[in-house]
C-alpha cells in the first residue's frame, strides 16, 4: 500500500506539531509520499516586500510577483526544511515541485469567471507516475510542494489538497493507494467548536446533508470534494484527521 499524506499550512506554522508529525511520518512503513501546503511565511514575505496579498472567495490571487514569492517559499525554504528534518530522522527523502522530472504538469486556470492569476489545475492522467514510482523503488520518499508547471515555461501555484488527490489517483493505477489529509483538527467536525464532534464516516449522501445544514462549510468543502474525487477514480481509502494521529487511527473516513 502506498500512503500519500498531505499536511496543511497550520501544521507547518506550528513548529512542535510539525516535528511530531514528521517523526510519525518517518515511522510509516512501506512506500509513502508527503505533500505540503504553504503556511503563513509567503504572506509575511509579501508584506515585507510590499507585494499586496489579494484574496478572492477565500483563495489567494497569484500574480506574477506573488508567484515568485510562493515558489521561493513553498518549493524552496519549506520544502527543503521538511526534507532536512526527515533526513535527520533517517527518512531518506527528495524534495520536489511539480516541475521537477515533469512530475505534475498543470493548466493555468481560466480567468473566467474569476481570474486567480498563475493558478494551476491538475489532470491526474498527465502526472508522471512512472518517474515518481522510480523514486519510490530507489527507497526515496518524494516530498512535494504545491508548485506545478504549465509545460510552457511557467510555474503555477496549485492547491495542495488537489495535488495530493491527483497524485493518489495517478499512483493508484500502479499500486493500491491510501490518501490521508492531516491538519490541526481531529477530523471533520459536526460542530466546528467541539473537537470531540468528529464524524467517523462520511458518505456522499451524508456530505450533501451536512453541507445543506452548514455543518460542513468553507475550506473543508474542497478538501472533501478532493477526497470523493479520489475515491471515484480508484483510491482505496481517504482519511481526514489530526496531524498527531497519523499512526493512531481515528479521524474521518470518506467512503463512496
FITIKE-367373 format. One line per 2 residues: number of its first residue (from 1); their letters; for each residue y, x, z of C-alpha. Coordinates in steps of 0.1 Angstrom, whole numbers, plus 2048, in hexadecimal, padded with zeros to 3 digits. Layout:
<recs>
NUM) A) Y/X/Z; ...
</recs>
This chain:
<recs>
1) XX) 800/800/800; 823/80C/7F7
3) XX) 83E/804/810; 861/801/803
5) XX) 879/7FF/820; 89E/7F7/81E
7) XX) 8B8/7FE/839; 8DB/7F0/839
9) XX) 8FD/7FE/841; 8FD/7F2/865
11) XX) 8DE/807/86C; 8EE/825/85A
13) XX) 90E/821/86F; 8FA/822/890
15) XX) 8F0/846/896; 8D6/83E/8B1
17) XX) 8C7/821/89E; 8C5/835/87E
19) XX) 8B4/852/890; 89A/83B/89F
21) XX) 894/82A/87E; 88F/84B/86C
23) XX) 876/856/886; 863/836/882
25) XX) 865/837/85C; 858/85B/85C
27) XX) 839/84E/86F; 831/834/854
29) XX) 811/83F/843; 80A/83F/81E
31) XX) 822/83C/801; 845/831/80B
33) XX) 868/82F/7FC; 889/82B/80F
35) XX) 8A7/819/801; 8C8/81B/814
37) XX) 8E9/809/813; 90B/818/818
39) XX) 91B/811/83A; 940/813/842
41) XX) 946/837/838; 950/82F/814
43) XX) 96A/816/820; 978/830/839
45) XX) 97A/84A/81D; 98B/832/805
47) XX) 9A5/82A/820; 9AB/84F/826
49) XX) 9B0/854/800; 9C6/836/7FE
51) XX) 9AE/824/7E7; 9B0/7FF/7ED
53) XX) 990/7ED/7F6; 98C/7CC/7E3
55) XX) 973/7B1/7EE; 96A/792/7DA
57) XX) 953/778/7E8; 949/791/803
59) XX) 940/7AD/7EA; 951/7CE/7E3
61) XX) 963/7D1/7C2; 95A/7F4/7B4
63) XX) 977/800/79E; 976/823/78F
65) XX) 985/835/7AD; 96F/822/7C6
67) XX) 950/82B/7B1; 958/850/7B6
69) XX) 95A/84B/7DC; 93B/835/7E0
71) XX) 927/84D/7CA; 931/86B/7DF
73) XX) 92A/859/7FF; 90B/845/7F7
75) XX) 8F9/85D/7E0; 908/87B/7F1
77) XX) 90E/87D/816; 8FA/85F/822
79) XX) 8DC/866/80B; 8DA/88B/813
81) XX) 8DF/886/838; 8C2/86E/839
83) XX) 8AC/886/825; 8B5/8A3/83C
85) XX) 8AC/88E/85B; 88B/884/84B
87) XX) 882/8A8/844; 889/8B0/868
89) XX) 86F/896/871; 856/8A5/85A
91) XX) 85A/88A/83F; 85E/89C/81E
93) XX) 877/888/80A; 88D/88A/7EC
95) XX) 8AF/879/7E9; 8B6/866/7CA
97) XX) 8CF/850/7B8; 8C4/839/79D
99) XX) 8D1/852/783; 8B9/86D/78E
101) XX) 89B/86E/778; 8A8/84F/767
103) XX) 898/83E/785; 8AD/81E/787
105) XX) 8C2/814/768; 8D9/7F6/76C
107) XX) 8F0/7E1/758; 915/7DD/761
109) XX) 91A/7BA/76E; 92D/7A3/757
111) XX) 952/79F/761; 94E/779/75C
113) XX) 953/766/772; 95B/781/78C
115) XX) 962/7A5/783; 953/7BC/79D
117) XX) 95A/7DC/789; 93F/7F7/787
119) XX) 924/7E2/797; 900/7E4/789
121) XX) 8E5/7CA/786; 8C1/7D7/783
123) XX) 8A4/7CC/76D; 884/7D6/77F
125) XX) 872/7DB/75E; 88A/7F8/755
127) XX) 883/80B/775; 872/82D/76F
129) XX) 854/824/785; 83E/841/777
131) XX) 859/85A/782; 85A/84B/7A5
133) XX) 834/84A/7A7; 833/86F/79E
135) XX) 849/877/7BB; 833/863/7D2
137) XX) 814/874/7C5; 824/896/7CD
139) XX) 827/88B/7F1; 84C/885/7F0
141) XX) 85E/867/7FF; 87A/85B/7E7
143) XX) 89A/851/7F9; 8B0/83C/7E2
145) XX) 8D5/835/7E6; 8E1/816/7D4
147) XX) 8F4/829/7B9; 8E5/822/797
149) XX) 8F0/82A/773; 8F5/817/752
151) XX) 8E3/830/73B; 905/835/729
153) XX) 914/84F/740; 921/83A/75D
155) XX) 916/836/780; 914/813/78F
157) XX) 916/806/7B2; 8F8/7EE/7B8
159) XX) 8EE/7D8/7D5; 8D5/7EB/7EB
161) XX) 8C0/7CC/7F1; 8BD/7C7/7CC
163) XX) 8B3/7EC/7C7; 898/7E8/7E1
165) XX) 88B/7C7/7D3; 88C/7D5/7AF
167) XX) 879/7F4/7B9; 85F/7DF/7CB
169) XX) 85A/7CA/7AC; 858/7E8/795
171) XX) 840/7FB/7AB; 829/7DD/7B2
173) XX) 81C/7E0/78E; 80D/802/798
175) XX) 803/7FD/7BD; 803/7E1/7D7
177) XX) 826/7E1/7E6; 836/7D4/806
179) XX) 85C/7D0/808; 86D/7D3/82B
181) XX) 892/7CC/831; 89D/7DC/852
183) XX) 8BE/7D4/861; 8CF/7CE/883
185) XX) 8C0/7AC/88A; 89C/7A2/895
187) XX) 897/78F/875; 8A5/770/864
189) XX) 8B4/75C/881; 8B5/736/884
191) XX) 8D4/73B/89A; 8E8/75A/891
193) XX) 8F5/75C/8B5; 8D2/75C/8C4
195) XX) 8BE/77C/8BD; 89E/76A/8C9
197) XX) 8A0/74F/8AF; 88C/762/895
199) XX) 87D/74D/879; 85A/75D/876
201) XX) 853/751/853; 868/742/837
203) XX) 85A/730/819; 870/726/7FC
205) XX) 871/702/809; 87D/70D/82B
207) XX) 896/724/81C; 8A7/708/809
209) XX) 8A8/6F3/829; 8B7/710/83E
211) XX) 8D1/716/823; 8DA/6F1/821
213) XX) 8E0/6EF/847; 8F3/710/849
215) XX) 8D9/723/85E; 8D6/73C/842
217) XX) 8F7/747/832; 90D/764/828
219) XX) 8FD/785/821; 8DA/779/82B
221) XX) 8D8/764/80C; 8D7/780/7F2
223) XX) 8BE/793/809; 8A6/775/809
225) XX) 8AC/76E/7E4; 8A1/792/7DD
227) XX) 883/78D/7F3; 877/76E/7E1
229) XX) 87D/77E/7BF; 867/79C/7CA
231) XX) 84B/784/7D5; 84D/771/7B4
233) XX) 848/791/7A1; 82A/79F/7B3
235) XX) 836/7AF/7D3; 81B/7A9/7ED
237) XX) 831/7A4/80C; 856/7A3/816
239) XX) 861/7A7/83A; 884/7A5/848
241) XX) 888/7B4/86B; 899/7CB/883
243) XX) 89B/7F0/87B; 88C/7F8/89D
245) XX) 86D/7E2/895; 861/7F4/876
247) XX) 83F/7FD/885; 83F/7E2/89F
249) XX) 83A/7C1/88B; 84F/7A2/88F
251) XX) 86C/798/879; 86C/77E/85E
253) XX) 851/77D/843; 85C/76E/821
255) XX) 840/75B/810; 83D/748/7F0
</recs>
